[in-house]
């Protein structure tokens, strides 16, 4: 029973390392140090549970038994929480709001009193259930051993080597393309909530071509980002292949793999332009490696909750993963900080002539506290979290601007800012949903604000960037004429997997 309890507690880690589900989104492969760390944690926690049981057998103190039984029942919430996240998709904030209801609180207190009163019986029943699941622990340990011995192979992907950057050609246009994940045009610019201050977005709007009717290629990241990069609408995707993404083009119905398809980066490389990408969620190096001179991407914490390089680090990361949503938010916070630092170093590096920043905010979870400029692992509502993360996105844009101004790159660079899709949960805010996304284009030098009201799909960003790099579009007036000639009024594809 002790071993089974340990296995249930570490179910989240075991599922991450040993399951074939969602492997496309993993960055680090499951290595022997990770698996040995999991085995050590399983035996360590099992030994601790066994020792506690021996103590209970030696001492009959009622308070000691009550305390141990309550701790035991509390640990069973760990696998329940794992099932909540992976099966029901109920957020921790929704759980918190549910238990804040007066009726639920009263019932919960009554249930707790019943458990305290009959804690021996409840603990005995729970222990029997845990013991029934002991076979899962045996299977897990056996699979870990077989993988470590090389007798069983997990689906893994090879590391990708990026080609070195070439020389920078004098006079070559430079483009920084920023995609903020799930940024909504309506709530950011059109119907911004009172009191929400976004000075950097307002400042950029004051010196850019500002589109008021731009639509994204799709309503989910895993379809929209490939479409933007490839310049073709995508109607379906599949991540069944661990190392590649199967895509179906909406206009032709052809199904193929993403790797090897002509992209804005491969075309830029043909023009002699060095390319760089900082992103998250999607394994961009595997999809675009031969077309990128620099790539840094960060996995979604839910898909990789406890993977680091060394055995010792894995021990502690796996223990931290027991905290569930708190660990995910901590990883998300680390990702926000690291991606900001990496992005600043890339946008100020004149070696790269085409840079894509696919950045997490304002995508959930909400972790930013605008009032003090800090992060928090404590949960907030989806609406509050969205707007708080939106403030972080604004401040992130400000960090890019200031760094580029200091490096002398701001006035030399084209800046294109947009989103992969709008806010899918905006109905929680005001019962409205708007499919429009921001689309701002700042050309080099000083510019006056220009508003572009014709509807178009941002799928054209691919061709616009190439027109800029070829010197066919040189200023804002050229951009307007180009949009008039190439704009397409195609609605987003709304199907596909969630992200």
N, C-alpha and C positions, 0 to 999 in steps of 0.2 A: 504494500500500500504506500509506503514511503517513496519508493521509486516511481510509482504511478502518479503520486501527487506532484513530484518534481517535474515529471514529463508534462503534466497538465499545466503547471505554472509556466513552463518554458514553451508552451505550444506555439506562441507567436514566433519565437526564434526558430524552432524546429520547422515550422511551415515555411518560413522564409528560406532556410538553407536547403531543405530537402524536397520541397514541392516543385513541380514543373510549371505551376500556374504563374502567369505574369512575369516569366523570366526575361522577356524582351526588354523590360524596363530596369533590369539590374545593371549596375555599373561594375561592381566587384564580383568576380566569380566566387563560388563557394570553395574555399581552400581548406587544406588539411588543418592549419591552425584554427580556423573558425570551427570546424567540426570537432576537433579535440577540445576546444574551449567549451563547446556545448556539452560534450560528454563529461567534462570535468564539473561543469555546473550541475548537471543532472545527478551525478554521484555525490557531489558536495551537498546539494539540497536534500537529497534522499538520506544521506548520513545524518544531517541535522534533524530531519523529521524523525528518523529512527531513534536518535538519542533522546529527543523530547518524549517520544512514546515510552522509552525505558524509564525516564524520570517519572512519568505519570503512574507507571506500575509500582514504583517504589514508594511514592508519596500519595496519600489520600486527601490532601488538603483541598477543600471544596473550591476556594478562590483560585487556587492554582489550576485545577481542572477546568473551571469556568473560563479563565483567561486563555488557556491553551485551546479549548474547544472553539472559542470565539475567533481566535487567530486562525485556526484551521479552516473554519467556515469562511472567513474573510478571504483567505488565499484562493478559495474556489471561485471567487469573483473574477480572477484573472482569466481563466479559460472562458468564462461567460462573457467577459468584455471582448475577448478575441472574436468570439462568435458574433457578438453584436456588430463589430466593425466590419467583419468579412461577409456576413450573411444578411443582416437586416439593414445595414447602412444607416442606422440611427446614430446621430451625432451625440457626443457627450453632453453638449449644451442642451439638446432636447431631453436627454435623460435627467439632467439637473432640473430643467423646468418642470418635468413630470413629477419629480419628487418634491418640488416646492409647492405643489397643490395641497391645500389644507386636508382634503379627504385622504390623499395618498400619504401625507405625513402622519395622520392619525392611524391609518391602517399599518403603516410601516412601524410606528412605535408599538402598536399592539403585537405585531409579528415579532419584533425584537424582544418584547417582554415574554412572549411565548417561548422563543428560542432560549432565553436566559433561564426560564423556569424548567424547561425540558432539554437542557443543553446536552446531557449525556445521551439521551435517546436520539436527538437530532444529529449529534456528532457520529453516533454509531451507524445511523442510516447513511449519512454522507460518506463515511469511511467505507461502507460496503459498496456504494456506487463507485467510489474511487478505485477500490480494489478490482471491480469488474473491468475497468479500463486499463488494468496493468499490462494486458497484452500489447497495447499501443506503445508502451514504454519499451518492451522487449523488441518490438519491430523497429522502433526508432534507433535503439542502440545497435541492433544488428545491421541496419542500413548504414549507420555512421561507420561502423567497423568495415563493412564491405567496400564502402567508398574510399576510406583511408587506405585500404589494402589494394585498391585499384581493381577490384573484382566487379564493381558496379560503377558505371559512369553517369555523372550528372550532365545535363545539357548546359554547356558552357560556350562562350564566344571567345575567339582569339583577340588579343590586343591589336589595335590598329596603329600603324606608324604613319605619321603625317609627313608630307614632303616639306623640305625646308623652304623658307621664304626666299624669293628672288630679289633682284635689284629693283629699286623704286624708280620709275620713270618720271623725269621732270615734267611738271604740268599735268600729271595724271589726276583726274578727279577723284575725290575721296568721299565715300558714303558710309554713314553710320545709321543703321536700320534698327530701331528699337521697337520691340513688341512686348507690351505689358500684358500679362495673362489675365484675361477676363475684364479688361477695362471697358467701361460702358460710356458711350458718347453722351447719352441723355443725362445721366446723373453727374458726369464730370463737367460738361459744358452747357447743356441746354436747360436742365432743371436741377441745378446743383442745390443740395440742401442748405438751408440757412445756417451760417456759422462754420461751414466747411471751407477752410482756407487752402487753396492750391496755387500759391503764387508762381511756382515755376511753370506749371502748365499754362497759366495766364500769360506769363512773360513770353513763352515760346509762341503762343497764339498771336501775340502782338508783333511778331517778326516772321510769320510763316504764311504759306498758303494753307488755308483752313477749310477742310471739307465738312459739310454739314449732312451729307447723305451717303456716307460710305458704308458698305456692307462687307462682312468677312466672308471668306469662301465656305466656311462650315461653322457649326455651332459647338464643336468639340476640338480640343487642342490636337489630338492625334490625327485628325483629318485636316484641320485648317493649316497647321504649320507645314506639313508636306506639300499642300496645295500652294501655299504662298512661295515656298522655296522652289518648287518645280514649275510654277506658273500654269498649272492645270488643275481644274476642279476635280475633286475626289468624291466619289459617291459611297465608297465602302473601304474598310481596312480590316486586316486580320493580323493579330500578333501571335498566331500559332507557331510560327517559325521563331525560335528563340533569338536568332541573330539577325533577322531581317523583318521588314514589314511588308505584308501583301497589300497592295492598293489597287483599287478599281477606278479608272478615270471616268468621270461622269459624262463627258461629251462623246466618248468612243465606246465605253463599255468594256474596254480592254483591262484585264487583270494581270498585274506583273508585280515585281518586287521593287522596293524603293531604291535599293543599292544599284548604282550604275546608271540611273536615269539622269539625263541632262538637267542641270539645275542652274540657278543664278550664280552659284559659286563655280561650277565647272566652266560656265561661259565667261565668268570674270577671269578665271585662270588663263583661258585662251587669249584674253586681252593683255595678259602680263600683269594682272592685278593680284597682289597678295591678299589672302582672305583670312578672316578670324571669326570665331563664333563662341559666345558664352551663352549657355542655355540651361534649361532644366527639363525634367520629365522624360524627354526623348533622347535616346542614345545617339546623338548627332555624329560622334566620331565614327561609329560603325556605319551609319547611313551615308555620310558625306566625306569620309576620311581622305580620299584621294584628291578632293577638291579644296581641302582646308589646309592652311599653313599653321593654324593654331586652333585648338578646340578645348574648352573646359565645359563640362556639363555635370549637372547634379541630379541624382535620382530622387523621385518622389519618396519622402520618408516612409510612407505606408508600404512601399514595395521593398524597402531595404532598411529595416529598423535596427539591425544589429550587425553591420559588416564593417570591419576595419582590418588593417593589415596584419597586426601581430597577435600572438596568442594571448598575452597579458591584456592588451587593449580589448580584445574580444570578450574576455571574461567579464570585464566591467561593463562593456557596452551591452552585453546580453542581459546582465542583471538590471541595468538601467531600462532595458526594453520592457521589463515587467510592469513599468508604470504606464504602459499603453499610450494614451493620448498625450500625456505629459512628455514622454520621450519623443513622440512624433513632432510635437511643437518645438521641443529643444533642437531637434535636427533641422526643422524648418527655419528656425532662427539662425542656426549656424550657417545654413545655406544662404539666407539673405545677406548675412555679413560677408561670407566668402565670395559670393557672386558679385556683390558691390565692389569689393576690393579688386577682384580680377577684372571686372568690367572697366574700372577706372584706369587700370594699367594698360588695357588694350586700346581704349579710345584715345589715349594720349600717345600711343605709339604710331608714329607716322609711317612705319613699315607697312601697315595694313591699309589697303585701299578700299576694301569692302568688309564691314563688320556688322554682324548680326548679334544683337543682345535680346534673347528671349528670356525675360525676367519674371519671377514668380508673382510679385504683387500686382494687383490687389487680391489675387486668388487666395482662397481660404487655406489654412486656418488663420483667423485673425490673431496676430501675436504682437502688434505694434501698439505702443501707448504714446499718442502724439503729444500729450501735455508735458511729459518729461523726457521724450525722445528715447525711451527705453523699450525693451521687449519683455513680454510676460508669457509664461507657459500656462497661465490660468485661462480658462475658456471664456469666451464672450459670445454674444448672439451673432448669428451670421451677418446681420445688417450692420451692427456696430463694428464687428471685425472687418467687414469689407471696407467701410469708410476709414477705419484706422489704418488698414494696409494701403489704402489709396493715398493717404498722407505720406506714408513711407515712400511710395512710388514717386510722389512729387519731390520729396527731398532727395531721392536717388537721382532724379533728373537734374536737380540743382547741383549735386556733387559732380555729375558728368560735365555740366556746363563750366563750373568753376575750374575743374581740373584741365579741361580742354582750353579754356582761356589762358590759364597759367602756362600751358605747353605751347600756346600759339596756334592751336589747331581749330578753335571754334569758328573763326571767320574763314577758314579754308575748307570747311567740311559741309557736305550736304547731310542734313539730318532728316530722316523719315521716321515718324512716330505713329504707331497704330496699335492694334490689339488683335489677338487671334480669334476672339469672339466677345460678345457683350456679356453683361452680368446675367447669368441664367437664373439667379434667384432674386432678381429685383422685385418680383411680385411680393416677396416677404416685406419689402420696404413700403411700396405704395400700390400694390396690386396691378402693376404695369410691367410690360416687357417690351423693350425696344431693341431691334436687331442691329441697330447702327453701332459702329465702332469709331473711335477717333481716327483721324488721318490728317497729319500735319507734315508739311514739307518745307524745310528751311534751306534755302540755297546759300552758298558762300557769300560773305560780305554783309553789308547792311541791307535790310529789306523792310518794306512796308507791309502791314497785314493785308491779306487778300482772302476773301471768302469765296469758296467754290460750292455752289448749291446743287449742281447736277448729280443725280444718283449714279453710283458706279460700284463695282465689286473690287475689293482690294487685291484680288487675284492678279491685277495688272501691275502690282508693285514689282514683280519679277522683271517685266519688260521695261518699266520705268527706270529701274536701277541700271539695267544694261544700256538704255538710251543715254543716261547720264554718264556712265563710264566710257561710252563711245564718243562723247562730246556732242551728241545730237540735241541734248537738252542742257542749256547752260545757265538759265536763270528762271525766276518765277513765271515770267510771261511765257517762256517756252513750255513750262510745266502745264500751264493752263491750256495752251494750244494742244499739247500732247494728250492731256486728259480728254479734251473735246474730241480728239480724233480716235482715241483708243478705249474710252470708257465703255464699260459693259454693265447693263442693269440686270445682273443675275443675282437672285436671292441665295442666301446661304443654304447649304445642305444641312438639314437638321437631324438626320439620323446618325447612327454610329454609337460606339461605346462611350460611356461617361468617363470624365477625368477630373 
